[in-house]
Amino acid sequence: GGITIDVSAVPDRNAEYLRLANHIRLTASTKSTERVYVGRGNDRDRFAITARQNTIIFVLGWAGIGKTEFVGQSVPEYLHKQPLAIKLSRGHSLDLLCRQIIQKAHVPQPIYRDGSPPLSDMDLLQVALEALKQRQSHFFLFLDNADEALRASNELSPYLVTFLETYLTFEIRSHVVIATSRNPDLMATISCSADVMTLGGLAPVYIRECLDL
């Protein structure tokens, strides 16, 4: 039999719809066979220790090792929250990142009106972080493919530095998880609340389980 979920009396209906959508995604009877994921017990434990001490966590590992799947599957089990995922690209900027966060958090986009001053990047950042704070009970921010936001020197691009520095001032009770295959060189203003967790290769027991699946 099916289940009935009453959303008529919830204070934040959009947040409840997002939670319901993730429940459907995780429990759907028809699953894709294109990707196989097995639990990473030791990695999950290491993430739990790191997350208790830091708000920003870089998940480091070579390409194809399963960073995206780890953050999408194991991390939610520990945080009891779902990822609000954004895949970074070489063309990303602060305003684009903020617009995507606002869209995925399902809060109204700020609109420029005739006669009003144009919206600055910092205005959008304010709205995006308020949106994350509004959704902090159910979601964490996942920035995937962060190699595209690193310079040749492995320093973070200025827009990501600005975003993370401002994020820390908002006292959002959630995490930012960033997947990258290059070890980032973190500024002191960020490193005090951030750590890098290296995702190793699958242990033989997990490789066997993956092959069996």
C-alpha angles and dihedrals in degrees: 000000000000130000129239121219117191112211097167095100102037115116094223109037095176091056090050091050089051091050090048092050091054090048090054091047092052097043103036111134093221109068129182116250093201093091129039119197128186126187118267101212099180094041091050090052091049090050090051091055092046093047093053090058103036140042097204118052125185111204104208126195141127120276115285096017092117106262094145093048091046092053092043096048114020101032095058089054091060100036093040087223135103125242120256091207129202124174111216121221136190089259096055121125135173095266093049092048091049093047091052092050091050091049096047092045088055097231123135116279113238109250128209111235128199111268095018122107115264117264113260126213089254091053090054091045090055091052093045094051092046087053091052090048090051090053097038094113094060108025145045124199115252117192108192129192092025091166084088089061095053125091123225088266089055091247116139116258112258093249092056091046090053092047096049095042091052092043090060092055093056094066092224110181095224140070139260111218116192123191118208140153093212125071106245123226101226127206118235092248089062103029092065089069100028140074138182119235116195115217109214130203120284116278115241092256090058093044089055091049090049091052091048091052 
